[in-house]
Amino acid sequence: MTELQERLRQLNLYGDEIDGVFTRPVEDAVRNYQLARGIQGDALGVYGPATRKSLEAETAEP
């Protein structure tokens, strides 16, 4: 989960603590990312396979 937070931070979508906890701000950042990129296949706010693939392709491994 810290990797998700760090990748979202790389895109300036998440600014809270990197603590590995899937909080509401993390969910909101995932949702905003999905909406901005038009990601299909995962429910909004859910870090599923389609979202992960896109996020990993767009960011550097932390």
C-alpha positions as CSV (number, residue, x, y, z in Angstrom):
1,M,0.0,0.0,0.0
2,T,2.9,2.4,0.6
3,E,3.8,1.9,-3.1
4,L,0.4,3.0,-4.2
5,Q,0.7,6.1,-2.0
6,E,4.1,6.9,-3.3
7,R,3.0,6.5,-7.0
8,L,0.0,8.7,-6.4
9,R,2.3,11.3,-4.8
10,Q,4.6,11.2,-7.9
11,L,1.5,12.5,-9.8
12,N,0.7,15.1,-7.1
13,L,-2.6,13.3,-6.4
14,Y,-1.8,12.4,-2.8
15,G,-0.1,14.5,-0.2
16,D,-0.9,12.8,3.1
17,E,1.3,10.5,5.1
18,I,2.9,7.5,3.5
19,D,1.8,4.8,6.0
20,G,0.4,1.9,4.0
21,V,-3.2,2.5,5.1
22,F,-6.0,2.7,2.5
23,T,-7.7,5.8,3.9
24,R,-10.3,8.0,2.3
25,P,-7.7,10.4,0.9
26,V,-6.0,7.4,-0.8
27,E,-9.4,6.3,-2.2
28,D,-10.1,9.8,-3.4
29,A,-6.7,10.0,-5.1
30,V,-7.3,6.7,-6.8
31,R,-10.8,7.9,-8.0
32,N,-9.4,11.1,-9.3
33,Y,-6.7,9.3,-11.2
34,Q,-9.2,6.9,-12.7
35,L,-11.5,9.7,-13.8
36,A,-8.6,11.8,-15.3
37,R,-7.3,8.8,-17.2
38,G,-10.6,7.3,-18.2
39,I,-9.8,3.9,-16.7
40,Q,-12.4,1.2,-17.2
41,G,-12.6,-2.1,-15.6
42,D,-12.2,-1.1,-11.9
43,A,-14.9,0.5,-9.7
44,L,-14.2,4.1,-8.9
45,G,-11.8,4.3,-5.9
46,V,-10.8,0.7,-6.2
47,Y,-7.2,-0.1,-6.8
48,G,-7.8,-3.0,-9.2
49,P,-5.8,-4.5,-12.0
50,A,-6.6,-1.9,-14.7
51,T,-5.8,1.0,-12.4
52,R,-2.6,-0.6,-11.2
53,K,-1.4,-1.3,-14.7
54,S,-2.0,2.3,-15.8
55,L,-0.4,3.8,-12.7
56,E,2.7,1.6,-12.9
57,A,3.2,2.5,-16.6
58,E,3.0,6.2,-15.8
59,T,5.2,6.3,-12.7
60,A,8.6,5.2,-11.5
61,E,8.9,2.4,-9.1
62,P,9.4,3.9,-5.6
